[in-house]
Amino acid sequence: MRGHSGADAFGRGVGPVDLGLAVEVSGELLPQANAVQLSVVRPGGERTTLTIPAADLQRLVPLLLLLGRALPQAEPDAGTKISLVPTDSLSVGELPGGETLLAVAVGPATVGFSMPAAAAEKLGRSLLLAGSEATLPTSVQ
């Protein structure tokens, strides 16, 4: 992953990118480079660009989720909407410790989630209900 907010004599990025100070984050595909590019605008209008090769998405997505999991949980704002991400595939398996593995593939990244048996049972029931009653919303917690 490469990011730059200016460049040194060798074209390397200068200075850290603090996304907490971002006022806008947008992205685009770079098919020729097999990468995605994020553009971050800071409060003063300074723009930083991050180029993330597709191979790095596999490591970046779980890293962001794991880091975010360690942050204090805030109550969701009533106006906050869930981000819907279409999946390419879902797989279920058993982990050595008896937990259930739920693998979710989106593009070049696959993220594995470990779930306690009770959560896997709830998920299974919810999926069965969703399949039989496609018009009713279901929730898994």
A tleap script that builds the chain and sets N, CA, C and O, in Angstrom:
source leaprc.protein.ff14SB
mol = sequence {
  NMET ARG GLY HIE SER GLY ALA ASP ALA PHE
  GLY ARG GLY VAL GLY PRO VAL ASP LEU GLY
  LEU ALA VAL GLU VAL SER GLY GLU LEU LEU
  PRO GLN ALA ASN ALA VAL GLN LEU SER VAL
  VAL ARG PRO GLY GLY GLU ARG THR THR LEU
  THR ILE PRO ALA ALA ASP LEU GLN ARG LEU
  VAL PRO LEU LEU LEU LEU LEU GLY ARG ALA
  LEU PRO GLN ALA GLU PRO ASP ALA GLY THR
  LYS ILE SER LEU VAL PRO THR ASP SER LEU
  SER VAL GLY GLU LEU PRO GLY GLY GLU THR
  LEU LEU ALA VAL ALA VAL GLY PRO ALA THR
  VAL GLY PHE SER MET PRO ALA ALA ALA ALA
  GLU LYS LEU GLY ARG SER LEU LEU LEU ALA
  GLY SER GLU ALA THR LEU PRO THR SER VAL
  CGLN
}
set mol.1.N position { 0.851 -1.163 0.000 }
set mol.1.CA position { 0.000 0.000 0.000 }
set mol.1.C position { 0.896 1.223 0.000 }
set mol.1.O position { 1.831 1.315 0.795 }
set mol.2.N position { 0.616 2.146 -0.875 }
set mol.2.CA position { 1.406 3.360 -0.950 }
set mol.2.C position { 0.513 4.553 -0.681 }
set mol.2.O position { -0.623 4.605 -1.153 }
set mol.3.N position { 1.018 5.501 0.068 }
set mol.3.CA position { 0.287 6.728 0.315 }
set mol.3.C position { 1.232 7.893 0.206 }
set mol.3.O position { 2.417 7.768 0.517 }
set mol.4.N position { 0.728 9.019 -0.229 }
set mol.4.CA position { 1.600 10.184 -0.258 }
set mol.4.C position { 0.803 11.452 -0.006 }
set mol.4.O position { -0.329 11.607 -0.464 }
set mol.5.N position { 1.429 12.347 0.733 }
set mol.5.CA position { 0.854 13.659 0.963 }
set mol.5.C position { 1.836 14.707 0.478 }
set mol.5.O position { 1.730 15.880 0.835 }
set mol.6.N position { 2.738 14.307 -0.291 }
set mol.6.CA position { 3.860 15.050 -0.818 }
set mol.6.C position { 4.863 13.968 -1.128 }
set mol.6.O position { 4.602 12.808 -0.809 }
set mol.7.N position { 5.987 14.273 -1.726 }
set mol.7.CA position { 6.934 13.217 -2.025 }
set mol.7.C position { 8.348 13.699 -1.772 }
set mol.7.O position { 8.662 14.876 -1.950 }
set mol.8.N position { 9.198 12.769 -1.353 }
set mol.8.CA position { 10.612 13.098 -1.194 }
set mol.8.C position { 11.304 12.930 -2.554 }
set mol.8.O position { 10.632 12.711 -3.561 }
set mol.9.N position { 12.607 13.029 -2.591 }
set mol.9.CA position { 13.359 12.946 -3.843 }
set mol.9.C position { 13.209 11.597 -4.536 }
set mol.9.O position { 13.469 11.489 -5.734 }
set mol.10.N position { 12.797 10.574 -3.808 }
set mol.10.CA position { 12.652 9.247 -4.381 }
set mol.10.C position { 11.202 8.910 -4.711 }
set mol.10.O position { 10.909 7.780 -5.102 }
set mol.11.N position { 10.281 9.878 -4.560 }
set mol.11.CA position { 8.886 9.639 -4.870 }
set mol.11.C position { 8.129 8.941 -3.760 }
set mol.11.O position { 6.983 8.535 -3.953 }
set mol.12.N position { 8.760 8.791 -2.581 }
set mol.12.CA position { 8.090 8.119 -1.469 }
set mol.12.C position { 7.192 9.121 -0.747 }
set mol.12.O position { 7.458 10.323 -0.751 }
set mol.13.N position { 6.132 8.615 -0.130 }
set mol.13.CA position { 5.220 9.466 0.619 }
set mol.13.C position { 5.909 10.121 1.802 }
set mol.13.O position { 6.815 9.543 2.403 }
set mol.14.N position { 5.481 11.314 2.128 }
set mol.14.CA position { 6.049 12.049 3.247 }
set mol.14.C position { 4.941 12.286 4.262 }
set mol.14.O position { 3.894 12.834 3.916 }
set mol.15.N position { 5.154 11.883 5.503 }
set mol.15.CA position { 4.203 12.137 6.575 }
set mol.15.C position { 3.116 11.087 6.666 }
set mol.15.O position { 2.726 10.494 5.659 }
set mol.16.N position { 2.624 10.856 7.881 }
set mol.16.CA position { 1.563 9.866 8.091 }
set mol.16.C position { 0.215 10.384 7.600 }
set mol.16.O position { -0.002 11.590 7.492 }
set mol.17.N position { -0.666 9.466 7.310 }
set mol.17.CA position { -2.024 9.805 6.896 }
set mol.17.C position { -2.941 9.516 8.075 }
set mol.17.O position { -3.081 8.363 8.483 }
set mol.18.N position { -3.565 10.548 8.623 }
set mol.18.CA position { -4.487 10.392 9.748 }
set mol.18.C position { -5.905 10.498 9.216 }
set mol.18.O position { -6.417 11.597 9.004 }
set mol.19.N position { -6.544 9.339 8.998 }
set mol.19.CA position { -7.895 9.346 8.438 }
set mol.19.C position { -8.914 9.934 9.402 }
set mol.19.O position { -10.015 10.296 8.990 }
set mol.20.N position { -8.558 10.034 10.695 }
set mol.20.CA position { -9.452 10.655 11.662 }
set mol.20.C position { -9.629 12.135 11.385 }
set mol.20.O position { -10.613 12.737 11.816 }
set mol.21.N position { -8.694 12.717 10.677 }
set mol.21.CA position { -8.777 14.126 10.330 }
set mol.21.C position { -9.360 14.343 8.937 }
set mol.21.O position { -9.382 15.470 8.443 }
set mol.22.N position { -9.822 13.300 8.315 }
set mol.22.CA position { -10.343 13.408 6.957 }
set mol.22.C position { -11.723 14.053 6.958 }
set mol.22.O position { -12.568 13.745 7.798 }
set mol.23.N position { -11.934 14.946 6.008 }
set mol.23.CA position { -13.262 15.520 5.812 }
set mol.23.C position { -13.971 14.852 4.655 }
set mol.23.O position { -15.182 14.991 4.486 }
set mol.24.N position { -13.197 14.118 3.855 }
set mol.24.CA position { -13.774 13.392 2.727 }
set mol.24.C position { -12.838 12.255 2.342 }
set mol.24.O position { -11.621 12.431 2.298 }
set mol.25.N position { -13.409 11.092 2.066 }
set mol.25.CA position { -12.637 9.958 1.550 }
set mol.25.C position { -13.410 9.416 0.355 }
set mol.25.O position { -14.597 9.106 0.463 }
set mol.26.N position { -12.735 9.304 -0.779 }
set mol.26.CA position { -13.363 8.736 -1.967 }
set mol.26.C position { -12.396 7.726 -2.576 }
set mol.26.O position { -11.216 7.694 -2.227 }
set mol.27.N position { -12.898 6.917 -3.470 }
set mol.27.CA position { -12.051 5.897 -4.059 }
set mol.27.C position { -12.391 5.638 -5.498 }
set mol.27.O position { -13.475 5.978 -5.971 }
set mol.28.N position { -11.450 5.029 -6.192 }
set mol.28.CA position { -11.673 4.638 -7.575 }
set mol.28.C position { -10.847 3.395 -7.889 }
set mol.28.O position { -9.870 3.084 -7.208 }
set mol.29.N position { -11.264 2.701 -8.929 }
set mol.29.CA position { -10.552 1.514 -9.391 }
set mol.29.C position { -9.435 1.921 -10.339 }
set mol.29.O position { -9.580 2.862 -11.119 }
set mol.30.N position { -8.327 1.207 -10.264 }
set mol.30.CA position { -7.223 1.356 -11.209 }
set mol.30.C position { -7.005 -0.005 -11.870 }
set mol.30.O position { -6.074 -0.723 -11.508 }
set mol.31.N position { -7.863 -0.370 -12.846 }
set mol.31.CA position { -7.790 -1.713 -13.435 }
set mol.31.C position { -6.432 -2.046 -14.044 }
set mol.31.O position { -5.977 -3.186 -13.944 }
set mol.32.N position { -5.777 -1.071 -14.676 }
set mol.32.CA position { -4.488 -1.340 -15.309 }
set mol.32.C position { -3.437 -1.732 -14.269 }
set mol.32.O position { -2.544 -2.530 -14.555 }
set mol.33.N position { -3.546 -1.168 -13.060 }
set mol.33.CA position { -2.587 -1.466 -11.987 }
set mol.33.C position { -3.103 -2.563 -11.059 }
set mol.33.O position { -2.408 -2.947 -10.118 }
set mol.34.N position { -4.313 -3.074 -11.309 }
set mol.34.CA position { -4.954 -4.060 -10.435 }
set mol.34.C position { -4.934 -3.555 -8.989 }
set mol.34.O position { -4.470 -4.240 -8.077 }
set mol.35.N position { -5.447 -2.347 -8.812 }
set mol.35.CA position { -5.396 -1.684 -7.501 }
set mol.35.C position { -6.619 -0.792 -7.318 }
set mol.35.O position { -7.372 -0.537 -8.258 }
set mol.36.N position { -6.795 -0.336 -6.110 }
set mol.36.CA position { -7.776 0.699 -5.807 }
set mol.36.C position { -7.011 1.911 -5.301 }
set mol.36.O position { -5.922 1.795 -4.738 }
set mol.37.N position { -7.603 3.065 -5.514 }
set mol.37.CA position { -6.950 4.290 -5.064 }
set mol.37.C position { -7.925 5.063 -4.190 }
set mol.37.O position { -9.066 5.310 -4.581 }
set mol.38.N position { -7.463 5.443 -2.999 }
set mol.38.CA position { -8.264 6.242 -2.085 }
set mol.38.C position { -7.719 7.662 -2.074 }
set mol.38.O position { -6.507 7.874 -2.058 }
set mol.39.N position { -8.613 8.615 -2.084 }
set mol.39.CA position { -8.231 10.015 -2.003 }
set mol.39.C position { -8.804 10.561 -0.702 }
set mol.39.O position { -10.009 10.479 -0.464 }
set mol.40.N position { -7.938 11.118 0.138 }
set mol.40.CA position { -8.332 11.629 1.449 }
set mol.40.C position { -8.112 13.139 1.452 }
set mol.40.O position { -7.017 13.617 1.156 }
set mol.41.N position { -9.169 13.887 1.790 }
set mol.41.CA position { -9.056 15.335 1.886 }
set mol.41.C position { -9.066 15.710 3.357 }
set mol.41.O position { -9.959 15.315 4.107 }
set mol.42.N position { -8.060 16.478 3.760 }
set mol.42.CA position { -7.928 16.924 5.148 }
set mol.42.C position { -8.638 18.264 5.335 }
set mol.42.O position { -8.989 18.911 4.348 }
set mol.43.N position { -8.859 18.697 6.592 }
set mol.43.CA position { -9.602 19.937 6.833 }
set mol.43.C position { -9.056 21.158 6.089 }
set mol.43.O position { -9.846 22.004 5.671 }
set mol.44.N position { -7.763 21.282 5.910 }
set mol.44.CA position { -7.185 22.427 5.203 }
set mol.44.C position { -7.266 22.309 3.686 }
set mol.44.O position { -6.795 23.196 2.974 }
set mol.45.N position { -7.856 21.227 3.183 }
set mol.45.CA position { -7.965 21.019 1.747 }
set mol.45.C position { -6.840 20.193 1.160 }
set mol.45.O position { -6.865 19.871 -0.028 }
set mol.46.N position { -5.840 19.841 1.982 }
set mol.46.CA position { -4.727 19.022 1.496 }
set mol.46.C position { -5.246 17.630 1.150 }
set mol.46.O position { -5.998 17.024 1.914 }
set mol.47.N position { -4.833 17.138 -0.010 }
set mol.47.CA position { -5.288 15.827 -0.494 }
set mol.47.C position { -4.153 14.815 -0.385 }
set mol.47.O position { -3.014 15.107 -0.750 }
set mol.48.N position { -4.469 13.628 0.117 }
set mol.48.CA position { -3.530 12.522 0.214 }
set mol.48.C position { -4.091 11.368 -0.607 }
set mol.48.O position { -5.293 11.105 -0.578 }
set mol.49.N position { -3.225 10.686 -1.332 }
set mol.49.CA position { -3.661 9.574 -2.168 }
set mol.49.C position { -3.020 8.289 -1.673 }
set mol.49.O position { -1.814 8.240 -1.434 }
set mol.50.N position { -3.834 7.246 -1.519 }
set mol.50.CA position { -3.354 5.916 -1.140 }
set mol.50.C position { -3.667 4.959 -2.285 }
set mol.50.O position { -4.815 4.867 -2.720 }
set mol.51.N position { -2.660 4.251 -2.771 }
set mol.51.CA position { -2.862 3.239 -3.798 }
set mol.51.C position { -2.683 1.878 -3.145 }
set mol.51.O position { -1.637 1.592 -2.562 }
set mol.52.N position { -3.708 1.042 -3.247 }
set mol.52.CA position { -3.703 -0.259 -2.581 }
set mol.52.C position { -3.818 -1.359 -3.633 }
set mol.52.O position { -4.875 -1.513 -4.244 }
set mol.53.N position { -2.738 -2.134 -3.857 }
set mol.53.CA position { -2.808 -3.245 -4.803 }
set mol.53.C position { -3.832 -4.286 -4.333 }
set mol.53.O position { -4.037 -4.472 -3.134 }
set mol.54.N position { -4.460 -4.951 -5.283 }
set mol.54.CA position { -5.498 -5.937 -4.962 }
set mol.54.C position { -5.000 -6.981 -3.967 }
set mol.54.O position { -5.754 -7.393 -3.085 }
set mol.55.N position { -3.749 -7.417 -4.090 }
set mol.55.CA position { -3.209 -8.427 -3.180 }
set mol.55.C position { -3.184 -7.925 -1.735 }
set mol.55.O position { -3.323 -8.720 -0.806 }
set mol.56.N position { -3.010 -6.626 -1.538 }
set mol.56.CA position { -2.974 -6.077 -0.179 }
set mol.56.C position { -4.357 -5.937 0.436 }
set mol.56.O position { -4.471 -5.826 1.657 }
set mol.57.N position { -5.412 -5.938 -0.375 }
set mol.57.CA position { -6.769 -5.844 0.172 }
set mol.57.C position { -7.065 -7.028 1.092 }
set mol.57.O position { -7.760 -6.886 2.098 }
set mol.58.N position { -6.529 -8.203 0.734 }
set mol.58.CA position { -6.739 -9.404 1.551 }
set mol.58.C position { -6.229 -9.203 2.976 }
set mol.58.O position { -6.826 -9.722 3.919 }
set mol.59.N position { -5.149 -8.469 3.148 }
set mol.59.CA position { -4.600 -8.212 4.485 }
set mol.59.C position { -5.202 -6.965 5.120 }
set mol.59.O position { -5.367 -6.908 6.338 }
set mol.60.N position { -5.530 -5.971 4.307 }
set mol.60.CA position { -6.008 -4.693 4.827 }
set mol.60.C position { -7.412 -4.787 5.414 }
set mol.60.O position { -7.672 -4.223 6.477 }
set mol.61.N position { -8.312 -5.484 4.747 }
set mol.61.CA position { -9.701 -5.553 5.216 }
set mol.61.C position { -9.788 -6.171 6.611 }
set mol.61.O position { -10.390 -5.563 7.496 }
set mol.62.N position { -9.213 -7.357 6.845 }
set mol.62.CA position { -9.269 -7.908 8.208 }
set mol.62.C position { -8.534 -7.034 9.225 }
set mol.62.O position { -8.970 -6.923 10.371 }
set mol.63.N position { -7.426 -6.414 8.818 }
set mol.63.CA position { -6.695 -5.543 9.726 }
set mol.63.C position { -7.581 -4.392 10.193 }
set mol.63.O position { -7.626 -4.094 11.387 }
set mol.64.N position { -8.282 -3.743 9.270 }
set mol.64.CA position { -9.171 -2.642 9.641 }
set mol.64.C position { -10.276 -3.110 10.578 }
set mol.64.O position { -10.608 -2.425 11.545 }
set mol.65.N position { -10.848 -4.278 10.291 }
set mol.65.CA position { -11.913 -4.806 11.151 }
set mol.65.C position { -11.396 -5.142 12.548 }
set mol.65.O position { -12.057 -4.845 13.542 }
set mol.66.N position { -10.219 -5.759 12.626 }
set mol.66.CA position { -9.646 -6.114 13.927 }
set mol.66.C position { -9.269 -4.869 14.731 }
set mol.66.O position { -9.513 -4.807 15.936 }
set mol.67.N position { -8.679 -3.885 14.068 }
set mol.67.CA position { -8.340 -2.645 14.768 }
set mol.67.C position { -9.606 -1.938 15.245 }
set mol.67.O position { -9.661 -1.447 16.373 }
set mol.68.N position { -10.614 -1.887 14.389 }
set mol.68.CA position { -11.875 -1.247 14.764 }
set mol.68.C position { -12.569 -1.956 15.909 }
set mol.68.O position { -13.240 -1.319 16.721 }
set mol.69.N position { -12.413 -3.276 15.981 }
set mol.69.CA position { -13.042 -4.052 17.059 }
set mol.69.C position { -12.485 -3.659 18.422 }
set mol.69.O position { -13.179 -3.765 19.433 }
set mol.70.N position { -11.228 -3.205 18.453 }
set mol.70.CA position { -10.587 -2.845 19.712 }
set mol.70.C position { -10.989 -1.450 20.196 }
set mol.70.O position { -10.693 -1.082 21.333 }
set mol.71.N position { -11.652 -0.681 19.354 }
set mol.71.CA position { -12.078 0.659 19.753 }
set mol.71.C position { -13.317 0.589 20.632 }
set mol.71.O position { -14.059 -0.392 20.578 }
set mol.72.N position { -13.551 1.621 21.443 }
set mol.72.CA position { -14.779 1.643 22.255 }
set mol.72.C position { -16.012 1.610 21.358 }
set mol.72.O position { -16.065 2.279 20.326 }
set mol.73.N position { -16.986 0.832 21.765 }
set mol.73.CA position { -18.227 0.714 21.008 }
set mol.73.C position { -19.102 1.938 21.268 }
set mol.73.O position { -19.397 2.262 22.419 }
set mol.74.N position { -19.509 2.603 20.216 }
set mol.74.CA position { -20.416 3.742 20.341 }
set mol.74.C position { -21.803 3.296 19.889 }
set mol.74.O position { -21.943 2.446 19.010 }
set mol.75.N position { -22.807 3.877 20.496 }
set mol.75.CA position { -24.175 3.591 20.072 }
set mol.75.C position { -24.363 4.157 18.668 }
set mol.75.O position { -23.985 5.299 18.408 }
set mol.76.N position { -24.942 3.370 17.760 }
set mol.76.CA position { -25.141 3.890 16.410 }
set mol.76.C position { -26.120 5.060 16.423 }
set mol.76.O position { -27.122 5.041 17.137 }
set mol.77.N position { -25.812 6.072 15.624 }
set mol.77.CA position { -26.684 7.224 15.471 }
set mol.77.C position { -27.947 6.770 14.749 }
set mol.77.O position { -27.885 5.904 13.877 }
set mol.78.N position { -29.081 7.341 15.100 }
set mol.78.CA position { -30.344 6.947 14.481 }
set mol.78.C position { -30.311 7.148 12.968 }
set mol.78.O position { -30.992 6.429 12.236 }
set mol.79.N position { -29.526 8.119 12.492 }
set mol.79.CA position { -29.434 8.386 11.060 }
set mol.79.C position { -28.398 7.544 10.350 }
set mol.79.O position { -28.302 7.594 9.124 }
set mol.80.N position { -27.610 6.762 11.099 }
set mol.80.CA position { -26.561 5.947 10.490 }
set mol.80.C position { -27.183 4.760 9.771 }
set mol.80.O position { -28.020 4.045 10.321 }
set mol.81.N position { -26.760 4.570 8.540 }
set mol.81.CA position { -27.275 3.452 7.751 }
set mol.81.C position { -26.185 2.407 7.623 }
set mol.81.O position { -24.998 2.731 7.579 }
set mol.82.N position { -26.594 1.161 7.565 }
set mol.82.CA position { -25.644 0.068 7.399 }
set mol.82.C position { -25.121 0.084 5.961 }
set mol.82.O position { -25.879 0.338 5.025 }
set mol.83.N position { -23.851 -0.182 5.792 }
set mol.83.CA position { -23.257 -0.260 4.461 }
set mol.83.C position { -23.520 -1.643 3.891 }
set mol.83.O position { -23.120 -2.649 4.478 }
set mol.84.N position { -24.183 -1.692 2.762 }
set mol.84.CA position { -24.466 -2.975 2.113 }
set mol.84.C position { -23.358 -3.285 1.117 }
set mol.84.O position { -23.093 -2.503 0.203 }
set mol.85.N position { -22.720 -4.423 1.301 }
set mol.85.CA position { -21.630 -4.848 0.435 }
set mol.85.C position { -22.032 -6.166 -0.214 }
set mol.85.O position { -22.198 -7.169 0.481 }
set mol.86.N position { -22.192 -6.180 -1.544 }
set mol.86.CA position { -22.544 -7.443 -2.194 }
set mol.86.C position { -21.396 -8.442 -2.061 }
set mol.86.O position { -20.232 -8.093 -2.258 }
set mol.87.N position { -21.727 -9.663 -1.731 }
set mol.87.CA position { -20.702 -10.697 -1.575 }
set mol.87.C position { -20.622 -11.560 -2.830 }
set mol.87.O position { -21.601 -11.719 -3.560 }
set mol.88.N position { -19.440 -12.112 -3.060 }
set mol.88.CA position { -19.261 -13.042 -4.167 }
set mol.88.C position { -19.549 -14.471 -3.727 }
set mol.88.O position { -20.044 -15.288 -4.504 }
set mol.89.N position { -19.229 -14.765 -2.448 }
set mol.89.CA position { -19.524 -16.100 -1.928 }
set mol.89.C position { -19.485 -16.096 -0.404 }
set mol.89.O position { -18.833 -15.259 0.219 }
set mol.90.N position { -20.194 -17.048 0.171 }
set mol.90.CA position { -20.184 -17.297 1.613 }
set mol.90.C position { -19.864 -18.769 1.802 }
set mol.90.O position { -20.389 -19.620 1.084 }
set mol.91.N position { -19.008 -19.070 2.761 }
set mol.91.CA position { -18.680 -20.459 3.078 }
set mol.91.C position { -18.756 -20.644 4.581 }
set mol.91.O position { -18.476 -19.721 5.346 }
set mol.92.N position { -19.134 -21.837 4.996 }
set mol.92.CA position { -19.240 -22.164 6.415 }
set mol.92.C position { -18.423 -23.418 6.667 }
set mol.92.O position { -18.448 -24.354 5.868 }
set mol.93.N position { -17.699 -23.435 7.778 }
set mol.93.CA position { -16.906 -24.600 8.147 }
set mol.93.C position { -16.709 -24.637 9.647 }
set mol.93.O position { -17.199 -23.770 10.371 }
set mol.94.N position { -15.988 -25.645 10.109 }
set mol.94.CA position { -15.736 -25.781 11.542 }
set mol.94.C position { -14.260 -25.508 11.819 }
set mol.94.O position { -13.380 -25.978 11.099 }
set mol.95.N position { -14.012 -24.744 12.870 }
set mol.95.CA position { -12.648 -24.445 13.287 }
set mol.95.C position { -12.200 -25.466 14.332 }
set mol.95.O position { -13.046 -26.081 14.982 }
set mol.96.N position { -10.896 -25.661 14.507 }
set mol.96.CA position { -10.392 -26.672 15.449 }
set mol.96.C position { -10.916 -26.509 16.877 }
set mol.96.O position { -11.081 -27.506 17.580 }
set mol.97.N position { -11.179 -25.294 17.319 }
set mol.97.CA position { -11.659 -25.070 18.684 }
set mol.97.C position { -13.150 -25.292 18.854 }
set mol.97.O position { -13.686 -25.051 19.935 }
set mol.98.N position { -13.841 -25.753 17.798 }
set mol.98.CA position { -15.269 -26.003 17.889 }
set mol.98.C position { -16.124 -24.820 17.443 }
set mol.98.O position { -17.345 -24.943 17.346 }
set mol.99.N position { -15.500 -23.681 17.171 }
set mol.99.CA position { -16.264 -22.539 16.685 }
set mol.99.C position { -16.581 -22.744 15.208 }
set mol.99.O position { -15.996 -23.602 14.546 }
set mol.100.N position { -17.509 -21.949 14.708 }
set mol.100.CA position { -17.891 -22.025 13.305 }
set mol.100.C position { -17.163 -20.945 12.522 }
set mol.100.O position { -17.053 -19.808 12.981 }
set mol.101.N position { -16.667 -21.294 11.347 }
set mol.101.CA position { -16.019 -20.351 10.452 }
set mol.101.C position { -17.042 -19.882 9.433 }
set mol.101.O position { -17.699 -20.694 8.782 }
set mol.102.N position { -17.175 -18.567 9.296 }
set mol.102.CA position { -17.978 -17.971 8.234 }
set mol.102.C position { -17.010 -17.172 7.377 }
set mol.102.O position { -16.471 -16.161 7.828 }
set mol.103.N position { -16.784 -17.614 6.146 }
set mol.103.CA position { -15.873 -16.926 5.230 }
set mol.103.C position { -16.705 -16.141 4.229 }
set mol.103.O position { -17.597 -16.691 3.584 }
set mol.104.N position { -16.410 -14.859 4.106 }
set mol.104.CA position { -17.143 -13.958 3.219 }
set mol.104.C position { -16.170 -13.425 2.180 }
set mol.104.O position { -15.178 -12.784 2.527 }
set mol.105.N position { -16.448 -13.686 0.904 }
set mol.105.CA position { -15.584 -13.218 -0.176 }
set mol.105.C position { -16.230 -12.043 -0.883 }
set mol.105.O position { -17.401 -12.081 -1.260 }
set mol.106.N position { -15.426 -10.990 -1.052 }
set mol.106.CA position { -15.837 -9.803 -1.794 }
set mol.106.C position { -14.650 -9.422 -2.677 }
set mol.106.O position { -13.613 -8.987 -2.177 }
set mol.107.N position { -14.803 -9.583 -3.966 }
set mol.107.CA position { -13.693 -9.286 -4.869 }
set mol.107.C position { -12.482 -10.121 -4.514 }
set mol.107.O position { -12.601 -11.329 -4.307 }
set mol.108.N position { -11.305 -9.490 -4.440 }
set mol.108.CA position { -10.084 -10.256 -4.167 }
set mol.108.C position { -9.866 -10.582 -2.688 }
set mol.108.O position { -8.901 -11.267 -2.348 }
set mol.109.N position { -10.741 -10.106 -1.810 }
set mol.109.CA position { -10.545 -10.321 -0.369 }
set mol.109.C position { -11.574 -11.308 0.182 }
set mol.109.O position { -12.755 -11.253 -0.160 }
set mol.110.N position { -11.106 -12.201 1.031 }
set mol.110.CA position { -11.980 -13.107 1.770 }
set mol.110.C position { -11.677 -12.914 3.241 }
set mol.110.O position { -10.526 -13.001 3.666 }
set mol.111.N position { -12.718 -12.652 4.015 }
set mol.111.CA position { -12.565 -12.436 5.448 }
set mol.111.C position { -13.231 -13.595 6.166 }
set mol.111.O position { -14.372 -13.949 5.868 }
set mol.112.N position { -12.509 -14.187 7.118 }
set mol.112.CA position { -13.053 -15.286 7.912 }
set mol.112.C position { -13.477 -14.778 9.274 }
set mol.112.O position { -12.709 -14.104 9.961 }
set mol.113.N position { -14.694 -15.100 9.661 }
set mol.113.CA position { -15.219 -14.721 10.968 }
set mol.113.C position { -15.404 -15.988 11.791 }
set mol.113.O position { -15.966 -16.968 11.302 }
set mol.114.N position { -14.935 -15.977 13.042 }
set mol.114.CA position { -15.183 -17.119 13.922 }
set mol.114.C position { -16.396 -16.784 14.775 }
set mol.114.O position { -16.514 -15.688 15.323 }
set mol.115.N position { -17.293 -17.756 14.873 }
set mol.115.CA position { -18.531 -17.552 15.624 }
set mol.115.C position { -18.715 -18.666 16.634 }
set mol.115.O position { -18.450 -19.829 16.327 }
set mol.116.N position { -19.167 -18.328 17.845 }
set mol.116.CA position { -19.517 -19.383 18.795 }
set mol.116.C position { -20.680 -20.212 18.239 }
set mol.116.O position { -21.453 -19.734 17.409 }
set mol.117.N position { -20.790 -21.429 18.696 }
set mol.117.CA position { -21.828 -22.338 18.189 }
set mol.117.C position { -23.220 -21.734 18.290 }
set mol.117.O position { -24.025 -21.894 17.372 }
set mol.118.N position { -23.521 -21.042 19.385 }
set mol.118.CA position { -24.857 -20.457 19.565 }
set mol.118.C position { -25.148 -19.415 18.489 }
set mol.118.O position { -26.269 -19.334 17.988 }
set mol.119.N position { -24.149 -18.627 18.137 }
set mol.119.CA position { -24.343 -17.612 17.093 }
set mol.119.C position { -24.544 -18.280 15.736 }
set mol.119.O position { -25.344 -17.812 14.926 }
set mol.120.N position { -23.820 -19.375 15.486 }
set mol.120.CA position { -23.964 -20.096 14.222 }
set mol.120.C position { -25.366 -20.687 14.108 }
set mol.120.O position { -25.956 -20.688 13.027 }
set mol.121.N position { -25.903 -21.194 15.227 }
set mol.121.CA position { -27.263 -21.737 15.209 }
set mol.121.C position { -28.275 -20.649 14.889 }
set mol.121.O position { -29.191 -20.871 14.097 }
set mol.122.N position { -28.122 -19.464 15.497 }
set mol.122.CA position { -29.025 -18.341 15.216 }
set mol.122.C position { -28.926 -17.925 13.758 }
set mol.122.O position { -29.936 -17.651 13.109 }
set mol.123.N position { -27.689 -17.880 13.243 }
set mol.123.CA position { -27.489 -17.502 11.849 }
set mol.123.C position { -28.176 -18.514 10.929 }
set mol.123.O position { -28.843 -18.128 9.969 }
set mol.124.N position { -28.015 -19.796 11.216 }
set mol.124.CA position { -28.644 -20.837 10.402 }
set mol.124.C position { -30.161 -20.699 10.388 }
set mol.124.O position { -30.791 -20.790 9.334 }
set mol.125.N position { -30.745 -20.479 11.569 }
set mol.125.CA position { -32.206 -20.293 11.640 }
set mol.125.C position { -32.634 -19.053 10.865 }
set mol.125.O position { -33.637 -19.078 10.153 }
set mol.126.N position { -31.878 -17.973 11.003 }
set mol.126.CA position { -32.221 -16.730 10.296 }
set mol.126.C position { -32.143 -16.906 8.788 }
set mol.126.O position { -32.991 -16.395 8.057 }
set mol.127.N position { -31.127 -17.626 8.318 }
set mol.127.CA position { -31.003 -17.869 6.885 }
set mol.127.C position { -32.152 -18.727 6.366 }
set mol.127.O position { -32.677 -18.479 5.280 }
set mol.128.N position { -32.541 -19.737 7.143 }
set mol.128.CA position { -33.676 -20.567 6.742 }
set mol.128.C position { -34.958 -19.742 6.680 }
set mol.128.O position { -35.746 -19.879 5.743 }
set mol.129.N position { -35.165 -18.885 7.679 }
set mol.129.CA position { -36.344 -18.016 7.680 }
set mol.129.C position { -36.308 -17.034 6.520 }
set mol.129.O position { -37.322 -16.804 5.861 }
set mol.130.N position { -35.148 -16.462 6.276 }
set mol.130.CA position { -35.024 -15.494 5.185 }
set mol.130.C position { -35.306 -16.162 3.842 }
set mol.130.O position { -35.898 -15.547 2.955 }
set mol.131.N position { -34.891 -17.403 3.691 }
set mol.131.CA position { -35.128 -18.118 2.444 }
set mol.131.C position { -36.586 -18.484 2.254 }
set mol.131.O position { -37.070 -18.514 1.122 }
set mol.132.N position { -37.296 -18.763 3.334 }
set mol.132.CA position { -38.690 -19.169 3.212 }
set mol.132.C position { -39.644 -17.984 3.229 }
set mol.132.O position { -40.734 -18.053 2.661 }
set mol.133.N position { -39.245 -16.915 3.867 }
set mol.133.CA position { -40.094 -15.724 3.962 }
set mol.133.C position { -39.275 -14.519 3.514 }
set mol.133.O position { -38.925 -13.660 4.323 }
set mol.134.N position { -38.976 -14.463 2.235 }
set mol.134.CA position { -38.088 -13.426 1.708 }
set mol.134.C position { -38.597 -12.014 1.908 }
set mol.134.O position { -37.825 -11.066 1.766 }
set mol.135.N position { -39.854 -11.842 2.229 }
set mol.135.CA position { -40.405 -10.488 2.369 }
set mol.135.C position { -40.270 -9.952 3.787 }
set mol.135.O position { -40.451 -8.753 4.000 }
set mol.136.N position { -39.956 -10.807 4.771 }
set mol.136.CA position { -39.847 -10.354 6.156 }
set mol.136.C position { -38.406 -10.086 6.523 }
set mol.136.O position { -37.536 -10.910 6.243 }
set mol.137.N position { -38.126 -8.922 7.157 }
set mol.137.CA position { -36.739 -8.650 7.596 }
set mol.137.C position { -36.371 -9.550 8.764 }
set mol.137.O position { -37.209 -9.857 9.612 }
set mol.138.N position { -35.107 -9.973 8.805 }
set mol.138.CA position { -34.615 -10.780 9.911 }
set mol.138.C position { -33.361 -10.131 10.469 }
set mol.138.O position { -32.658 -9.403 9.767 }
set mol.139.N position { -33.088 -10.401 11.739 }
set mol.139.CA position { -31.910 -9.842 12.401 }
set mol.139.C position { -31.175 -10.948 13.095 }
set mol.139.O position { -31.791 -11.819 13.710 }
set mol.140.N position { -29.830 -10.929 13.007 }
set mol.140.CA position { -28.998 -11.886 13.698 }
set mol.140.C position { -28.112 -11.109 14.658 }
set mol.140.O position { -27.371 -10.222 14.234 }
set mol.141.N position { -28.178 -11.429 15.941 }
set mol.141.CA position { -27.336 -10.752 16.934 }
set mol.141.C position { -26.735 -11.756 17.859 }
set mol.141.O position { -25.992 -11.390 18.769 }
savepdb mol mol.pdb
quit
